[in-house]
């Protein structure tokens, strides 16, 4: 699991978004490009939350920093 990150860890002119499946993407506001890889580390990042199709509506799966899963409504 990737290390936690925040806006402070992004270079100037970069922001991020989170897809429904929990994947984080990064946006270079100057070049108007996106990437799945963190601009400083070159590693993909997961938000720690994931919406699974096999869960009831309104539920999602989260993961602790140790990798254990839990469910959120």
Secondary structure, DSSP 8 states (H G I E B T S, - for coil): ------GGGS-TTEEEEE-TTSBEEEEETTTTEEESB-TTT--B-B-SEE--TTS-TT-EEEE-TTS-EEEE-
